[in-house]
Amino acid sequence: MQDIIKSLLESQIAECKVQSVEVQGNHFGVVLISPMFAGLTPVKKQQLVMAPLAELFSSGKVHAIDYIKAFTPEQWQQQLQQ
C-alpha cells in the first residue's frame, strides 16, 4: 500500500517527493515535499493531497489519514536544520 500511495501522490502533484508513508492497517500518514504547497492554507494542502487518493478511500482500501505533513522545499530544508 505504501508504494501505491507514494506513486499516486508523486505522479499527480507537480514536483512532489514523498519523504515517508506510514501505514497501519487502513490508516496512514504521509510526509511530502512540493513547491505546489507554497502559499496554500493547511486545508488547501490537505485537499491537494487527498484528491489523488480519492479512489483508495471510495474503495475502502484506505479509511483515514492520521496526518499530512506537507512542506515546500524551502520549509523542508528549515525542518532539516532544526
N, C-alpha and C positions, 0 to 999 in steps of 0.2 A: 504494500500500500504506500510506503514511503516513496518509492520510485515513481509511482503513478502521480501522487500529489506533486512531487518535485517537477516532473515532466510537464504536467498541466500548467503549473504556475510559470515555469521558465519559458514555455512556448507561447503563453498568452499575455504576459506582462512584459512590455518592452525592456530590454536590457536587464532582466531580472536574474539574480543569482540567489538561489535558495541556500542559505547557510546551514539550516538544520530543519528536520522534520521529526517530531517526537510523536509516536503513535502508541496509544494504549487502548486496546480494543477498537471501538469505533469512534474514539475521540482522538484528536490530535492537536498539536501546537506547532507553529511554524515561525522561523526567523528568516526574513528575506530582505534583500537589498536591491533597490532600483531607483534610478533618477526620477521615475514616474511618481514617486511619493512626495516629491518636493512641493511644498505649499499646500498639501492636502490636509484636511482635518482628520482626526482619528477615525471618524465614521466613514469618510470617503476612502481612506486607506483600506478599511475593512471591506467595503463594497467592492473595491478593485481586486482584493484577494479572493473574496467569496465567489465572484462571477465565474471564473474558470472551473470552480468546484461544484457548480450547481447540480450537475448530473450525479455526482457522487452522493450528494445529500438526498436528491429525489429518489435514488435507487435504494437508499438505506445503508449503503456501504460505509458512509460516514454519518455519524449522528450529531457531533458537535465539535466546535473548535474551542479548545481550552484557552489558547492565547494566539495572538498575531502580533509579532514584533516586526514592524515594517520600517526600514531605515533608508535614507538616501545614502549614496556612497560617502558623502561628507560626514553624515551623522554616524555611520558605521566606523569610520576612522576615529572619530571622537570617542566612541564606545571602547575601541581597542586601546586607546591611550589612557583610559581611566584605570 
